[in-house]
Amino acid sequence: MHRSPPSSGTCWSPPRLTSGTPRGSLADRQLQREGVQVARCTVERLLGDLGLTGVVRGKAKRTTTCDPQAERPADLVNRQFTATRPNALWVADLTYVRTWSGFCYTAFVIDCYSRRLVGWQLATHLRTDLALDALEMAIWQRGTDTDLDSLVHHSDRGTQYLAIRYTDRLADAGAVTSVGSVGDSYDNALAESTIGLYKTELIRQRGPWRTLVARRPGW
């Protein structure tokens, strides 16, 4: 790890650290070729101790940005993504999709009782309007003839879901806001699972997608 001098700024020459994982799975292969038997987890730990990180091919797109100054509601779900009736628990999240014309974003609202998408919206931006439009669709579909006073709306800590406009709209509909806990990778697992199905069954199967108009989540 120490013998290779840095080159190209922060990129290091052999042993190669380029990989699809944060910690360089190719570094352990290089060591094994040189006769050094070492487990990948050991290489990852040593890289971390040295402050090194493997180069990840492709550009990661971040859709959740937390505002450290924003007040955060409590986590009322605690990973229990079940409901005994419709409109008892909704989960919301958003994701990105690459198109030939650039990135576009999809916001979802999911009813935990039926796993149905009750609201969704597409946009080329990550402003609050994206999540709010999906919420408005869900309220329009489910709130016209149904009382939403006992609804719990759960999301991650993204600024779109903690925005005043969004939380005020939930309050107007009578819903209670729930936000995932800090440091919990499963705090919005149902929404993440739905996004995974969306990308597996629609985006990758029917792509490539040229424009935003060509891409709709109704599958």
N, C-alpha and C positions, 0 to 999 in steps of 0.2 A: 504494500500500500504506500509505503514511504519513498520507494526508490524512483518513482516516475515523477519528473518535475512538471509543474502546471504549464499548460500551453493554451493559447487562445483565450486568455482572460481567466474564466472560471472553469473551463473544460480541461479534463486531464487526459493525457495520452496513456498507452497501454500500461497495466492491464485495463482493458476497456470497461467503462462503467455504463455504457449505453444500454438501456433495457426498456421494457414496458412496465417495470415496477419502480417504485421510488428508490430502491436501494441497489440497483445494479446486479442482476442475476448473472451477467456475463463475467463479472470479476471472479466469482468462484470457479467458473469453468476454466478461466485462464490459469488460475492457481493449480487446478487439478491436472491440467495439461503439463504443468511444470513439475508434477510429482508431489504437490502439496495437497494432502487429503483434508478437506475442510467442508463443513456443512454450509449451506446457503445462509441459514439463520445466523451462523457465526460471522460470515462475511458482512451481512447486513448490520449486525451489532457493531462490528469493528468500524465499518464505514460511518455509522452514526457517531461512534466515539471520536472519530477523526473529523467530524463535521462535513463529510462528503455525501453527496447525493447523486444517484444515477440519473443520467439524462433521459427523460421520457420522450419518446417519439410522439409527435403531434402536440397540439396546443390544447391544454385543458381549459374548459370554459366554466367559469364560476357563476352560478345563478343565485346562490344564497349569500347575501351580504348582511352582516349583523351591525346594528347600530349600538355601540356599547353604552350610549347615553339614554337609549329608549327604555321606557318602563316595560317590563315583560310580565304578562299574565302567568299564572301558575300552570303547571302541567296537570290537567285534570284526568288525563287518559292513562298515563303510566303504562304504556305499551299494551293496554287492553283494548284492541281494536275490534270489539264485538258490540252488537246492538240487538235488542230484542224486538225492535220495530223500526219502520222507516223514520227518517228525520230525527233520530235520537243522537247520532254522532256523524258528523261530516269531517273528512280530512282533506286538506288542500296542499298542493305543491305545484311547482313549475319546473320545466326542463327545457333544454335547447336541442335543436336539430340543425345539422349542416345542410344547406341547399347550395345549388350552383350560384345563386345570387347573393349568398351570405348566410349568416346565422339567423334563424327565427326561433321563437320561443312559444311554448304551449303551457297554459295554466289549466289545472284540473281541480274540480271539486267532486269528491267521491262520497257516496252514502255507504257507510260501513255495514249496514244491514244487508243490502243487496249487492254491494260492490259495484253499483252502477255509477257511471259518470253523469252526474246531475247538472254539471256546469263545466264549460271549457271555453277557451279563447286562444286565438293566435295573434302574434304581433312580431314586429321586428325590433322591439325594445323591451326593456325590463322595468318600465315605470309602473307605478301602483295601478294605473289603469288596466294593465294586463290582468292582474289578479282580481281586480274589482269587477271587470266585465264578466269573468267566469263566475264570480259570486252572484252577480245580478242575474245571470242566466239560471243558476241553481235556485235562487229565491223565486224567480218567475215560474220555474217548472214545479217547484214543490210548495211554495208559500201562498199560492193563490187561494186554494181552498183548504189549506192545512195550517194549523197553529204551530209556529216555530218557537214558541216561548221556552220550551224545554230542550232545545237543540244545543249541543256542544259542538263548536267549530274548532278543530285542532289543526295546527300548522307548525312549521319550523320557525326559526327566529329571523327569517328574512325581513328586510325593511319593508317590502311590499305588504306583508301581513301585519306589521306593527304600525303602519302608517295611520294617521288620525282618520283619514277618509275611510279606510277599510274597517277599522274597529268601530267607528261611528255607524257605519252601515249595518254591521252585525248587531249593534245595540238597538238600532231602529227596528230590526227584524225580530228582536227578542232573543237572539242567540247569545250564548255564553262563550267567551273566547278562552281557548286553551293553547298553550305554546309549549313545545318540547323542551325538556330539561337540558341544561348545559352539560356537555361532555358525554352525551348519550347518543350513540350512533344509530340506535333503533327508535329514536323518539318520534319518527314519522314513517315507520316501516311499511304500513299498508300503502301509503301514497307512493313510496319508493318502489314497491313491488308492482303497482299499477303502471308506473312509468316504465319499468323494465319490460312489462308485457307490451305496452304501446310501442316501444322501440323494436322489440323482437318480432312481434306479429304484424306490425304495419310498416314502420319506417324502413327496416332492413329488408323486409320481404318485397316491398313494392317500390323501393327506391331505384335509382337515385332521384331526388326531388330537385326540380329546377327552380321553383319559386315558392313563395308563401302560399299563393292561391292554389297550387297543386297539392298542398299538404293539408289534410283535414283528419282529425282524430276519430271520425265516425266509422269504426271498423267492427 
